[in-house]
Amino acid sequence: MREHEDEITGAGAALAAVGLGDRAYASRFREETGIGFPLLVDEERRAYRAAGLKSGSLLHLLRRDNARARARASAAGHRQRRLGKDPFQLGASFVFAPGDRDLYVHLSATFGDHAPMAELVAAISADGDER
Amino acid sequence: MPSSLSAALAPLDLPDTDGRPVRLGSLWAVRPAVVVFLRHYG
């Protein structure tokens, strides 16, 4: 996501990430990557539960779409670092707008299932067109 | 029952890496925000 920060802010949106684990872990990640957008810590999974985010399982590792996602990530130069507090936690990407409007919702179905950047930017741009 | 996911998340406060509480709804109060829930850092 950090490599797309300029594209997202250039489209007129803010960017923030929420992660599990503790603040020390998150701080180390911020220092190592130099990301500038807000990085929030949800140690108790309150936001993850409120968003209805699920966990995967070992069986997810056997899914073909998961293997394809791993191959794409590897080809892009991404490497798995520490797994974190809950390695089976699935993620999500949202685009929210003023007035608590949901412009885009992508709940990851498996590990490596990420929202296409083009869809995120399209959701941001479509809202700008309507305003 | 919140009318949207953003409405359900908006009132939650989470700390940033400096320990400062951030009201999630503040992230999209003025302009749209992309909010990514990570599996892990890195």
Backbone of each chain as nested JSON, in Angstrom:
{
  "chains": [
    {"id": "A", "residues": [
      {"number": 1, "name": "MET", "atoms": {"N": [0.827, -1.195, 0.0], "CA": [0.0, 0.0, 0.0], "C": [0.869, 1.256, 0.0]}},
      {"number": 2, "name": "ARG", "atoms": {"N": [2.023, 1.163, 0.665], "CA": [2.858, 2.367, 0.772], "C": [3.332, 2.822, -0.607]}},
      {"number": 3, "name": "GLU", "atoms": {"N": [3.499, 1.868, -1.538], "CA": [3.945, 2.275, -2.868], "C": [2.842, 2.972, -3.651]}},
      {"number": 4, "name": "HIS", "atoms": {"N": [1.628, 2.944, -3.152], "CA": [0.501, 3.591, -3.823], "C": [0.018, 4.838, -3.099]}},
      {"number": 5, "name": "GLU", "atoms": {"N": [0.756, 5.263, -2.093], "CA": [0.313, 6.408, -1.296], "C": [0.113, 7.648, -2.16]}},
      {"number": 6, "name": "ASP", "atoms": {"N": [1.054, 7.941, -3.027], "CA": [0.939, 9.143, -3.871], "C": [-0.272, 9.065, -4.796]}},
      {"number": 7, "name": "GLU", "atoms": {"N": [-0.543, 7.88, -5.299], "CA": [-1.683, 7.71, -6.206], "C": [-2.997, 7.954, -5.469]}},
      {"number": 8, "name": "ILE", "atoms": {"N": [-3.075, 7.486, -4.259], "CA": [-4.298, 7.644, -3.465], "C": [-4.473, 9.099, -3.039]}},
      {"number": 9, "name": "THR", "atoms": {"N": [-3.438, 9.711, -2.51], "CA": [-3.566, 11.111, -2.077], "C": [-3.737, 12.03, -3.286]}},
      {"number": 10, "name": "GLY", "atoms": {"N": [-3.12, 11.646, -4.404], "CA": [-3.292, 12.434, -5.622], "C": [-4.725, 12.405, -6.137]}},
      {"number": 11, "name": "ALA", "atoms": {"N": [-5.444, 11.325, -5.822], "CA": [-6.852, 11.223, -6.212], "C": [-7.753, 11.98, -5.243]}},
      {"number": 12, "name": "GLY", "atoms": {"N": [-7.17, 12.501, -4.168], "CA": [-7.944, 13.333, -3.244], "C": [-8.352, 12.648, -1.949]}},
      {"number": 13, "name": "ALA", "atoms": {"N": [-7.759, 11.485, -1.655], "CA": [-8.146, 10.778, -0.439], "C": [-6.98, 10.715, 0.537]}},
      {"number": 14, "name": "ALA", "atoms": {"N": [-7.321, 10.483, 1.779], "CA": [-6.318, 10.187, 2.797], "C": [-6.084, 8.684, 2.788]}},
      {"number": 15, "name": "LEU", "atoms": {"N": [-5.047, 8.26, 3.466], "CA": [-4.702, 6.839, 3.553], "C": [-4.338, 6.523, 4.996]}},
      {"number": 16, "name": "ALA", "atoms": {"N": [-4.855, 5.426, 5.501], "CA": [-4.506, 4.986, 6.844], "C": [-4.525, 3.472, 6.882]}},
      {"number": 17, "name": "ALA", "atoms": {"N": [-3.748, 2.92, 7.787], "CA": [-3.707, 1.474, 7.95], "C": [-3.973, 1.123, 9.403]}},
      {"number": 18, "name": "VAL", "atoms": {"N": [-4.625, -0.004, 9.601], "CA": [-4.892, -0.54, 10.926], "C": [-4.262, -1.914, 10.986]}},
      {"number": 19, "name": "GLY", "atoms": {"N": [-3.54, -2.18, 12.068], "CA": [-2.906, -3.48, 12.2], "C": [-3.073, -4.05, 13.59]}},
      {"number": 20, "name": "LEU", "atoms": {"N": [-2.771, -5.336, 13.699], "CA": [-2.81, -6.009, 14.995], "C": [-1.433, -5.866, 15.639]}},
      {"number": 21, "name": "GLY", "atoms": {"N": [-1.193, -6.573, 16.677], "CA": [0.111, -6.513, 17.315], "C": [0.182, -5.338, 18.266]}},
      {"number": 22, "name": "ASP", "atoms": {"N": [1.339, -5.061, 18.775], "CA": [1.463, -3.979, 19.736], "C": [2.135, -2.768, 19.112]}},
      {"number": 23, "name": "ARG", "atoms": {"N": [2.154, -1.688, 19.877], "CA": [2.688, -0.433, 19.35], "C": [4.162, -0.544, 18.99]}},
      {"number": 24, "name": "ALA", "atoms": {"N": [4.902, -1.309, 19.798], "CA": [6.338, -1.435, 19.531], "C": [6.576, -2.077, 18.17]}},
      {"number": 25, "name": "TYR", "atoms": {"N": [5.797, -3.103, 17.879], "CA": [5.905, -3.796, 16.597], "C": [5.548, -2.84, 15.454]}},
      {"number": 26, "name": "ALA", "atoms": {"N": [4.456, -2.097, 15.651], "CA": [4.032, -1.148, 14.631], "C": [5.062, -0.043, 14.443]}},
      {"number": 27, "name": "SER", "atoms": {"N": [5.646, 0.433, 15.531], "CA": [6.662, 1.486, 15.439], "C": [7.87, 1.007, 14.663]}},
      {"number": 28, "name": "ARG", "atoms": {"N": [8.277, -0.221, 14.925], "CA": [9.441, -0.775, 14.208], "C": [9.135, -0.848, 12.713]}},
      {"number": 29, "name": "PHE", "atoms": {"N": [7.916, -1.262, 12.401], "CA": [7.519, -1.347, 10.999], "C": [7.561, 0.031, 10.355]}},
      {"number": 30, "name": "ARG", "atoms": {"N": [7.041, 1.039, 11.06], "CA": [7.055, 2.399, 10.526], "C": [8.489, 2.871, 10.303]}},
      {"number": 31, "name": "GLU", "atoms": {"N": [9.361, 2.592, 11.259], "CA": [10.765, 3.029, 11.133], "C": [11.451, 2.328, 9.958]}},
      {"number": 32, "name": "GLU", "atoms": {"N": [11.162, 1.047, 9.803], "CA": [11.821, 0.282, 8.738], "C": [11.352, 0.703, 7.352]}},
      {"number": 33, "name": "THR", "atoms": {"N": [10.06, 1.075, 7.255], "CA": [9.512, 1.381, 5.934], "C": [9.453, 2.876, 5.641]}},
      {"number": 34, "name": "GLY", "atoms": {"N": [9.443, 3.7, 6.68], "CA": [9.37, 5.137, 6.483], "C": [8.016, 5.632, 6.019]}},
      {"number": 35, "name": "ILE", "atoms": {"N": [6.969, 4.841, 6.251], "CA": [5.646, 5.273, 5.791], "C": [5.207, 6.53, 6.548]}},
      {"number": 36, "name": "GLY", "atoms": {"N": [4.483, 7.386, 5.845], "CA": [4.068, 8.651, 6.426], "C": [2.612, 8.692, 6.82]}},
      {"number": 37, "name": "PHE", "atoms": {"N": [1.813, 7.744, 6.323], "CA": [0.381, 7.811, 6.628], "C": [0.121, 7.199, 8.005]}},
      {"number": 38, "name": "PRO", "atoms": {"N": [-1.021, 7.546, 8.604], "CA": [-1.317, 7.022, 9.94], "C": [-1.323, 5.493, 9.987]}},
      {"number": 39, "name": "LEU", "atoms": {"N": [-0.691, 4.963, 10.996], "CA": [-0.641, 3.528, 11.238], "C": [-1.199, 3.309, 12.632]}},
      {"number": 40, "name": "LEU", "atoms": {"N": [-2.373, 2.715, 12.688], "CA": [-3.078, 2.547, 13.95], "C": [-2.968, 1.109, 14.434]}},
      {"number": 41, "name": "VAL", "atoms": {"N": [-3.059, 0.95, 15.745], "CA": [-2.847, -0.355, 16.354], "C": [-4.132, -0.822, 17.029]}},
      {"number": 42, "name": "ASP", "atoms": {"N": [-4.591, -1.988, 16.656], "CA": [-5.822, -2.543, 17.211], "C": [-5.494, -3.846, 17.936]}},
      {"number": 43, "name": "GLU", "atoms": {"N": [-4.843, -3.714, 19.094], "CA": [-4.389, -4.896, 19.827], "C": [-5.538, -5.791, 20.244]}},
      {"number": 44, "name": "GLU", "atoms": {"N": [-6.693, -5.206, 20.528], "CA": [-7.825, -5.995, 21.02], "C": [-8.781, -6.398, 19.912]}},
      {"number": 45, "name": "ARG", "atoms": {"N": [-8.463, -6.099, 18.666], "CA": [-9.279, -6.461, 17.508], "C": [-10.672, -5.843, 17.542]}},
      {"number": 46, "name": "ARG", "atoms": {"N": [-10.826, -4.715, 18.209], "CA": [-12.155, -4.089, 18.278], "C": [-12.612, -3.656, 16.895]}},
      {"number": 47, "name": "ALA", "atoms": {"N": [-11.738, -3.002, 16.164], "CA": [-12.108, -2.527, 14.833], "C": [-12.251, -3.691, 13.863]}},
      {"number": 48, "name": "TYR", "atoms": {"N": [-11.404, -4.679, 13.982], "CA": [-11.5, -5.857, 13.114], "C": [-12.849, -6.539, 13.32]}},
      {"number": 49, "name": "ARG", "atoms": {"N": [-13.276, -6.654, 14.578], "CA": [-14.58, -7.296, 14.854], "C": [-15.716, -6.418, 14.355]}},
      {"number": 50, "name": "ALA", "atoms": {"N": [-15.604, -5.113, 14.589], "CA": [-16.666, -4.206, 14.148], "C": [-16.822, -4.229, 12.629]}},
      {"number": 51, "name": "ALA", "atoms": {"N": [-15.707, -4.441, 11.925], "CA": [-15.741, -4.491, 10.458], "C": [-16.131, -5.874, 9.945]}},
      {"number": 52, "name": "GLY", "atoms": {"N": [-16.268, -6.838, 10.861], "CA": [-16.677, -8.176, 10.449], "C": [-15.593, -8.964, 9.745]}},
      {"number": 53, "name": "LEU", "atoms": {"N": [-14.342, -8.668, 10.038], "CA": [-13.251, -9.343, 9.35], "C": [-13.022, -10.728, 9.934]}},
      {"number": 54, "name": "LYS", "atoms": {"N": [-12.801, -11.666, 9.067], "CA": [-12.695, -13.07, 9.46], "C": [-11.221, -13.502, 9.532]}},
      {"number": 55, "name": "SER", "atoms": {"N": [-11.062, -14.705, 9.967], "CA": [-9.745, -15.336, 9.953], "C": [-9.749, -16.462, 8.94]}},
      {"number": 56, "name": "GLY", "atoms": {"N": [-8.586, -16.689, 8.363], "CA": [-8.435, -17.825, 7.475], "C": [-8.05, -19.042, 8.291]}},
      {"number": 57, "name": "SER", "atoms": {"N": [-7.525, -20.019, 7.607], "CA": [-7.086, -21.227, 8.289], "C": [-5.931, -21.826, 7.501]}},
      {"number": 58, "name": "LEU", "atoms": {"N": [-5.4, -22.895, 8.014], "CA": [-4.317, -23.576, 7.302], "C": [-4.782, -24.035, 5.921]}},
      {"number": 59, "name": "LEU", "atoms": {"N": [-6.065, -24.341, 5.802], "CA": [-6.585, -24.796, 4.509], "C": [-6.474, -23.707, 3.444]}},
      {"number": 60, "name": "HIS", "atoms": {"N": [-6.493, -22.439, 3.906], "CA": [-6.356, -21.342, 2.95], "C": [-5.009, -21.391, 2.245]}},
      {"number": 61, "name": "LEU", "atoms": {"N": [-4.006, -21.91, 2.92], "CA": [-2.68, -21.986, 2.31], "C": [-2.687, -22.891, 1.09]}},
      {"number": 62, "name": "LEU", "atoms": {"N": [-3.67, -23.8, 1.017], "CA": [-3.742, -24.745, -0.087], "C": [-4.542, -24.208, -1.271]}},
      {"number": 63, "name": "ARG", "atoms": {"N": [-5.213, -23.073, -1.107], "CA": [-6.047, -22.534, -2.184], "C": [-5.186, -22.048, -3.337]}},
      {"number": 64, "name": "ARG", "atoms": {"N": [-5.688, -22.262, -4.551], "CA": [-4.927, -21.83, -5.737], "C": [-4.793, -20.319, -5.779]}},
      {"number": 65, "name": "ASP", "atoms": {"N": [-5.861, -19.59, -5.407], "CA": [-5.768, -18.138, -5.461], "C": [-4.726, -17.624, -4.471]}},
      {"number": 66, "name": "ASN", "atoms": {"N": [-4.535, -18.337, -3.376], "CA": [-3.515, -17.949, -2.419], "C": [-2.119, -18.157, -3.003]}},
      {"number": 67, "name": "ALA", "atoms": {"N": [-1.926, -19.267, -3.692], "CA": [-0.631, -19.539, -4.325], "C": [-0.336, -18.488, -5.398]}},
      {"number": 68, "name": "ARG", "atoms": {"N": [-1.366, -18.106, -6.166], "CA": [-1.166, -17.078, -7.203], "C": [-0.804, -15.75, -6.551]}},
      {"number": 69, "name": "ALA", "atoms": {"N": [-1.463, -15.422, -5.449], "CA": [-1.186, -14.16, -4.753], "C": [0.244, -14.14, -4.225]}},
      {"number": 70, "name": "ARG", "atoms": {"N": [0.693, -15.28, -3.7], "CA": [2.075, -15.363, -3.205], "C": [3.058, -15.165, -4.35]}},
      {"number": 71, "name": "ALA", "atoms": {"N": [2.758, -15.751, -5.479], "CA": [3.646, -15.621, -6.64], "C": [3.705, -14.166, -7.111]}},
      {"number": 72, "name": "ARG", "atoms": {"N": [2.543, -13.497, -7.136], "CA": [2.509, -12.086, -7.551], "C": [3.321, -11.231, -6.591]}},
      {"number": 73, "name": "ALA", "atoms": {"N": [3.135, -11.455, -5.305], "CA": [3.849, -10.669, -4.3], "C": [5.353, -10.886, -4.427]}},
      {"number": 74, "name": "SER", "atoms": {"N": [5.732, -12.133, -4.617], "CA": [7.148, -12.449, -4.746], "C": [7.734, -11.791, -5.99]}},
      {"number": 75, "name": "ALA", "atoms": {"N": [6.988, -11.824, -7.08], "CA": [7.452, -11.213, -8.328], "C": [7.595, -9.7, -8.181]}},
      {"number": 76, "name": "ALA", "atoms": {"N": [6.796, -9.116, -7.313], "CA": [6.84, -7.67, -7.09], "C": [7.917, -7.293, -6.077]}},
      {"number": 77, "name": "GLY", "atoms": {"N": [8.605, -8.299, -5.553], "CA": [9.69, -8.025, -4.622], "C": [9.289, -8.004, -3.16]}},
      {"number": 78, "name": "HIS", "atoms": {"N": [8.041, -8.355, -2.882], "CA": [7.614, -8.358, -1.484], "C": [8.073, -9.649, -0.818]}},
      {"number": 79, "name": "ARG", "atoms": {"N": [8.472, -9.527, 0.401], "CA": [8.928, -10.687, 1.155], "C": [8.169, -10.753, 2.471]}},
      {"number": 80, "name": "GLN", "atoms": {"N": [7.809, -11.969, 2.856], "CA": [7.111, -12.157, 4.119], "C": [8.046, -11.83, 5.273]}},
      {"number": 81, "name": "ARG", "atoms": {"N": [7.607, -10.926, 6.13], "CA": [8.38, -10.654, 7.339], "C": [7.7, -11.389, 8.482]}},
      {"number": 82, "name": "ARG", "atoms": {"N": [7.817, -10.83, 9.679], "CA": [7.179, -11.472, 10.822], "C": [5.677, -11.615, 10.556]}},
      {"number": 83, "name": "LEU", "atoms": {"N": [5.117, -12.726, 11.014], "CA": [3.715, -12.998, 10.754], "C": [2.786, -12.145, 11.591]}},
      {"number": 84, "name": "GLY", "atoms": {"N": [3.185, -11.742, 12.752], "CA": [2.318, -10.905, 13.554], "C": [1.495, -11.684, 14.545]}},
      {"number": 85, "name": "LYS", "atoms": {"N": [0.629, -10.937, 15.237], "CA": [-0.104, -11.476, 16.373], "C": [-1.017, -12.629, 15.972]}},
      {"number": 86, "name": "ASP", "atoms": {"N": [-1.719, -12.503, 14.896], "CA": [-2.646, -13.542, 14.446], "C": [-2.384, -13.793, 12.968]}},
      {"number": 87, "name": "PRO", "atoms": {"N": [-1.58, -14.794, 12.652], "CA": [-1.21, -15.024, 11.25], "C": [-2.376, -15.409, 10.36]}},
      {"number": 88, "name": "PHE", "atoms": {"N": [-3.508, -15.794, 10.94], "CA": [-4.644, -16.192, 10.121], "C": [-5.659, -15.063, 9.921]}},
      {"number": 89, "name": "GLN", "atoms": {"N": [-5.417, -13.926, 10.547], "CA": [-6.338, -12.799, 10.392], "C": [-6.364, -12.357, 8.934]}},
      {"number": 90, "name": "LEU", "atoms": {"N": [-7.543, -12.197, 8.379], "CA": [-7.681, -11.69, 7.023], "C": [-7.861, -10.181, 7.078]}},
      {"number": 91, "name": "GLY", "atoms": {"N": [-7.445, -9.513, 6.016], "CA": [-7.507, -8.061, 5.979], "C": [-8.673, -7.559, 5.154]}},
      {"number": 92, "name": "ALA", "atoms": {"N": [-8.636, -6.269, 4.864], "CA": [-9.684, -5.626, 4.089], "C": [-9.208, -4.263, 3.641]}},
      {"number": 93, "name": "SER", "atoms": {"N": [-9.859, -3.754, 2.632], "CA": [-9.607, -2.386, 2.177], "C": [-10.941, -1.699, 2.001]}},
      {"number": 94, "name": "PHE", "atoms": {"N": [-11.034, -0.501, 2.519], "CA": [-12.264, 0.276, 2.43], "C": [-11.95, 1.662, 1.891]}},
      {"number": 95, "name": "VAL", "atoms": {"N": [-12.931, 2.244, 1.237], "CA": [-12.911, 3.669, 0.946], "C": [-14.158, 4.234, 1.601]}},
      {"number": 96, "name": "PHE", "atoms": {"N": [-13.926, 5.079, 2.597], "CA": [-15.023, 5.718, 3.324], "C": [-15.03, 7.202, 3.006]}},
      {"number": 97, "name": "ALA", "atoms": {"N": [-16.216, 7.8, 3.05], "CA": [-16.325, 9.216, 2.701], "C": [-17.09, 9.969, 3.793]}},
      {"number": 98, "name": "PRO", "atoms": {"N": [-16.958, 11.304, 3.789], "CA": [-17.699, 12.1, 4.774], "C": [-19.182, 11.734, 4.769]}},
      {"number": 99, "name": "GLY", "atoms": {"N": [-19.747, 11.797, 5.979], "CA": [-21.12, 11.375, 6.125], "C": [-21.225, 9.884, 6.383]}},
      {"number": 100, "name": "ASP", "atoms": {"N": [-20.097, 9.27, 6.685], "CA": [-20.024, 7.822, 6.927], "C": [-20.612, 7.029, 5.764]}},
      {"number": 101, "name": "ARG", "atoms": {"N": [-20.166, 7.387, 4.573], "CA": [-20.582, 6.651, 3.377], "C": [-19.505, 5.651, 3.012]}},
      {"number": 102, "name": "ASP", "atoms": {"N": [-19.95, 4.441, 2.665], "CA": [-19.039, 3.39, 2.21], "C": [-18.967, 3.468, 0.685]}},
      {"number": 103, "name": "LEU", "atoms": {"N": [-17.836, 3.904, 0.178], "CA": [-17.677, 4.0, -1.275], "C": [-17.172, 2.693, -1.874]}},
      {"number": 104, "name": "TYR", "atoms": {"N": [-16.417, 1.933, -1.083], "CA": [-15.817, 0.696, -1.588], "C": [-15.51, -0.206, -0.406]}},
      {"number": 105, "name": "VAL", "atoms": {"N": [-15.831, -1.489, -0.574], "CA": [-15.558, -2.476, 0.47], "C": [-14.934, -3.709, -0.179]}},
      {"number": 106, "name": "HIS", "atoms": {"N": [-13.785, -4.086, 0.298], "CA": [-13.148, -5.328, -0.156], "C": [-12.707, -6.098, 1.083]}},
      {"number": 107, "name": "LEU", "atoms": {"N": [-13.368, -7.201, 1.354], "CA": [-12.978, -8.082, 2.452], "C": [-12.159, -9.215, 1.851]}},
      {"number": 108, "name": "SER", "atoms": {"N": [-10.942, -9.365, 2.31], "CA": [-10.068, -10.395, 1.75], "C": [-10.656, -11.779, 1.988]}},
      {"number": 109, "name": "ALA", "atoms": {"N": [-10.718, -12.565, 0.903], "CA": [-11.25, -13.922, 1.011], "C": [-10.187, -14.906, 1.473]}},
      {"number": 110, "name": "THR", "atoms": {"N": [-8.946, -14.556, 1.222], "CA": [-7.839, -15.419, 1.632], "C": [-6.588, -14.574, 1.756]}},
      {"number": 111, "name": "PHE", "atoms": {"N": [-5.523, -15.21, 2.176], "CA": [-4.248, -14.491, 2.302], "C": [-3.832, -13.999, 0.918]}},
      {"number": 112, "name": "GLY", "atoms": {"N": [-3.358, -12.778, 0.832], "CA": [-2.909, -12.259, -0.452], "C": [-4.019, -11.751, -1.342]}},
      {"number": 113, "name": "ASP", "atoms": {"N": [-5.243, -11.787, -0.892], "CA": [-6.372, -11.249, -1.665], "C": [-6.5, -9.767, -1.338]}},
      {"number": 114, "name": "HIS", "atoms": {"N": [-5.936, -8.934, -2.198], "CA": [-5.932, -7.493, -1.955], "C": [-6.827, -6.784, -2.946]}},
      {"number": 115, "name": "ALA", "atoms": {"N": [-7.356, -5.672, -2.53], "CA": [-8.181, -4.862, -3.418], "C": [-7.328, -4.304, -4.546]}},
      {"number": 116, "name": "PRO", "atoms": {"N": [-7.79, -4.446, -5.776], "CA": [-7.05, -3.847, -6.882], "C": [-6.969, -2.329, -6.717]}},
      {"number": 117, "name": "MET", "atoms": {"N": [-5.785, -1.787, -6.908], "CA": [-5.588, -0.348, -6.728], "C": [-6.495, 0.445, -7.648]}},
      {"number": 118, "name": "ALA", "atoms": {"N": [-6.699, -0.029, -8.866], "CA": [-7.546, 0.687, -9.816], "C": [-8.971, 0.844, -9.268]}},
      {"number": 119, "name": "GLU", "atoms": {"N": [-9.463, -0.163, -8.565], "CA": [-10.818, -0.08, -8.008], "C": [-10.874, 0.916, -6.865]}},
      {"number": 120, "name": "LEU", "atoms": {"N": [-9.832, 0.965, -6.06], "CA": [-9.795, 1.938, -4.963], "C": [-9.791, 3.356, -5.523]}},
      {"number": 121, "name": "VAL", "atoms": {"N": [-8.94, 3.593, -6.49], "CA": [-8.847, 4.931, -7.085], "C": [-10.142, 5.292, -7.798]}},
      {"number": 122, "name": "ALA", "atoms": {"N": [-10.757, 4.329, -8.457], "CA": [-12.022, 4.584, -9.148], "C": [-13.11, 4.999, -8.151]}},
      {"number": 123, "name": "ALA", "atoms": {"N": [-13.132, 4.354, -6.995], "CA": [-14.132, 4.699, -5.974], "C": [-13.914, 6.13, -5.47]}},
      {"number": 124, "name": "ILE", "atoms": {"N": [-12.668, 6.488, -5.271], "CA": [-12.347, 7.851, -4.824], "C": [-12.763, 8.854, -5.901]}},
      {"number": 125, "name": "SER", "atoms": {"N": [-12.398, 8.568, -7.12], "CA": [-12.668, 9.49, -8.234], "C": [-14.158, 9.631, -8.49]}},
      {"number": 126, "name": "ALA", "atoms": {"N": [-14.901, 8.523, -8.381], "CA": [-16.343, 8.567, -8.618], "C": [-17.02, 9.471, -7.598]}},
      {"number": 127, "name": "ASP", "atoms": {"N": [-16.532, 9.438, -6.366], "CA": [-17.113, 10.308, -5.35], "C": [-16.807, 11.762, -5.668]}},
      {"number": 128, "name": "GLY", "atoms": {"N": [-15.624, 12.019, -6.15], "CA": [-15.25, 13.382, -6.515], "C": [-16.093, 13.911, -7.651]}},
      {"number": 129, "name": "ASP", "atoms": {"N": [-16.468, 13.032, -8.575], "CA": [-17.295, 13.43, -9.705], "C": [-18.701, 13.796, -9.252]}},
      {"number": 130, "name": "GLU", "atoms": {"N": [-19.17, 13.112, -8.177], "CA": [-20.542, 13.33, -7.73], "C": [-20.668, 14.573, -6.868]}},
      {"number": 131, "name": "ARG", "atoms": {"N": [-19.514, 14.996, -6.283], "CA": [-19.609, 16.146, -5.356], "C": [-19.495, 17.463, -6.097]}}
    ]},
    {"id": "B", "residues": [
      {"number": 1, "name": "MET", "atoms": {"N": [-28.566, -0.413, 14.855], "CA": [-27.728, -1.063, 13.847], "C": [-27.155, 0.022, 12.937]}},
      {"number": 2, "name": "PRO", "atoms": {"N": [-25.801, 0.146, 12.88], "CA": [-25.213, 1.175, 12.012], "C": [-25.646, 0.972, 10.562]}},
      {"number": 3, "name": "SER", "atoms": {"N": [-25.796, 2.094, 9.861], "CA": [-26.271, 2.022, 8.488], "C": [-25.165, 1.673, 7.507]}},
      {"number": 4, "name": "SER", "atoms": {"N": [-23.919, 1.753, 7.955], "CA": [-22.809, 1.455, 7.071], "C": [-21.634, 0.958, 7.913]}},
      {"number": 5, "name": "LEU", "atoms": {"N": [-20.673, 0.338, 7.232], "CA": [-19.465, -0.092, 7.937], "C": [-18.742, 1.118, 8.518]}},
      {"number": 6, "name": "SER", "atoms": {"N": [-18.68, 2.193, 7.735], "CA": [-17.98, 3.38, 8.216], "C": [-18.67, 3.948, 9.45]}},
      {"number": 7, "name": "ALA", "atoms": {"N": [-19.987, 3.873, 9.498], "CA": [-20.714, 4.348, 10.674], "C": [-20.409, 3.469, 11.889]}},
      {"number": 8, "name": "ALA", "atoms": {"N": [-20.251, 2.175, 11.652], "CA": [-19.921, 1.259, 12.756], "C": [-18.503, 1.508, 13.267]}},
      {"number": 9, "name": "LEU", "atoms": {"N": [-17.587, 1.856, 12.379], "CA": [-16.184, 2.045, 12.761], "C": [-15.9, 3.454, 13.266]}},
      {"number": 10, "name": "ALA", "atoms": {"N": [-16.667, 4.417, 12.816], "CA": [-16.365, 5.826, 13.095], "C": [-16.131, 6.162, 14.567]}},
      {"number": 11, "name": "PRO", "atoms": {"N": [-16.913, 5.639, 15.513], "CA": [-16.721, 6.057, 16.9], "C": [-15.552, 5.394, 17.633]}},
      {"number": 12, "name": "LEU", "atoms": {"N": [-14.903, 4.436, 17.004], "CA": [-13.806, 3.736, 17.672], "C": [-12.531, 4.572, 17.706]}},
      {"number": 13, "name": "ASP", "atoms": {"N": [-11.859, 4.523, 18.838], "CA": [-10.563, 5.184, 18.992], "C": [-9.478, 4.116, 18.994]}},
      {"number": 14, "name": "LEU", "atoms": {"N": [-8.462, 4.305, 18.187], "CA": [-7.301, 3.412, 18.194], "C": [-6.041, 4.254, 18.331]}},
      {"number": 15, "name": "PRO", "atoms": {"N": [-5.03, 3.745, 19.045], "CA": [-3.801, 4.52, 19.173], "C": [-2.949, 4.427, 17.914]}},
      {"number": 16, "name": "ASP", "atoms": {"N": [-2.224, 5.536, 17.651], "CA": [-1.234, 5.458, 16.584], "C": [0.079, 4.944, 17.179]}},
      {"number": 17, "name": "THR", "atoms": {"N": [1.128, 4.943, 16.397], "CA": [2.383, 4.366, 16.889], "C": [3.034, 5.213, 17.978]}},
      {"number": 18, "name": "ASP", "atoms": {"N": [2.556, 6.446, 18.147], "CA": [3.048, 7.284, 19.249], "C": [2.146, 7.204, 20.47]}},
      {"number": 19, "name": "GLY", "atoms": {"N": [1.111, 6.377, 20.393], "CA": [0.193, 6.219, 21.517], "C": [-0.937, 7.224, 21.543]}},
      {"number": 20, "name": "ARG", "atoms": {"N": [-0.995, 8.096, 20.56], "CA": [-2.071, 9.096, 20.531], "C": [-3.348, 8.455, 19.996]}},
      {"number": 21, "name": "PRO", "atoms": {"N": [-4.475, 8.654, 20.689], "CA": [-5.737, 8.075, 20.204], "C": [-6.22, 8.798, 18.951]}},
      {"number": 22, "name": "VAL", "atoms": {"N": [-6.671, 8.024, 17.996], "CA": [-7.224, 8.56, 16.752], "C": [-8.64, 8.037, 16.607]}},
      {"number": 23, "name": "ARG", "atoms": {"N": [-9.602, 8.942, 16.529], "CA": [-10.989, 8.542, 16.277], "C": [-11.07, 8.128, 14.811]}},
      {"number": 24, "name": "LEU", "atoms": {"N": [-11.454, 6.892, 14.54], "CA": [-11.452, 6.407, 13.162], "C": [-12.269, 7.31, 12.237]}},
      {"number": 25, "name": "GLY", "atoms": {"N": [-13.395, 7.783, 12.699], "CA": [-14.245, 8.627, 11.862], "C": [-13.576, 9.909, 11.425]}},
      {"number": 26, "name": "SER", "atoms": {"N": [-12.552, 10.348, 12.182], "CA": [-11.857, 11.578, 11.812], "C": [-11.076, 11.394, 10.511]}},
      {"number": 27, "name": "LEU", "atoms": {"N": [-10.738, 10.142, 10.204], "CA": [-9.951, 9.868, 8.999], "C": [-10.721, 10.224, 7.736]}},
      {"number": 28, "name": "TRP", "atoms": {"N": [-12.041, 10.079, 7.748], "CA": [-12.843, 10.357, 6.545], "C": [-13.87, 11.456, 6.79]}},
      {"number": 29, "name": "ALA", "atoms": {"N": [-13.653, 12.27, 7.819], "CA": [-14.628, 13.314, 8.153], "C": [-14.653, 14.437, 7.117]}},
      {"number": 30, "name": "VAL", "atoms": {"N": [-13.508, 14.722, 6.529], "CA": [-13.4, 15.878, 5.641], "C": [-13.265, 15.476, 4.177]}},
      {"number": 31, "name": "ARG", "atoms": {"N": [-12.579, 14.378, 3.929], "CA": [-12.391, 13.886, 2.562], "C": [-12.387, 12.361, 2.603]}},
      {"number": 32, "name": "PRO", "atoms": {"N": [-12.538, 11.715, 1.464], "CA": [-12.526, 10.251, 1.481], "C": [-11.208, 9.714, 2.026]}},
      {"number": 33, "name": "ALA", "atoms": {"N": [-11.264, 8.526, 2.567], "CA": [-10.061, 7.888, 3.079], "C": [-10.046, 6.424, 2.681]}},
      {"number": 34, "name": "VAL", "atoms": {"N": [-8.884, 5.968, 2.278], "CA": [-8.655, 4.549, 2.07], "C": [-8.146, 4.003, 3.393]}},
      {"number": 35, "name": "VAL", "atoms": {"N": [-8.858, 3.057, 3.957], "CA": [-8.482, 2.479, 5.241], "C": [-8.216, 1.003, 5.007]}},
      {"number": 36, "name": "VAL", "atoms": {"N": [-6.991, 0.607, 5.262], "CA": [-6.571, -0.766, 4.995], "C": [-6.372, -1.489, 6.32]}},
      {"number": 37, "name": "PHE", "atoms": {"N": [-7.039, -2.614, 6.455], "CA": [-6.838, -3.462, 7.618], "C": [-5.819, -4.524, 7.222]}},
      {"number": 38, "name": "LEU", "atoms": {"N": [-4.687, -4.517, 7.916], "CA": [-3.572, -5.383, 7.567], "C": [-3.692, -6.752, 8.207]}},
      {"number": 39, "name": "ARG", "atoms": {"N": [-3.099, -7.727, 7.532], "CA": [-2.94, -9.043, 8.17], "C": [-1.791, -8.976, 9.15]}},
      {"number": 40, "name": "HIS", "atoms": {"N": [-0.753, -8.275, 8.758], "CA": [0.435, -8.136, 9.586], "C": [1.216, -6.943, 9.059]}},
      {"number": 41, "name": "TYR", "atoms": {"N": [2.163, -6.466, 9.825], "CA": [2.995, -5.355, 9.369], "C": [4.138, -5.913, 8.525]}},
      {"number": 42, "name": "GLY", "atoms": {"N": [4.268, -5.421, 7.338], "CA": [5.362, -5.872, 6.473], "C": [4.97, -7.006, 5.577]}}
    ]}
  ]
}
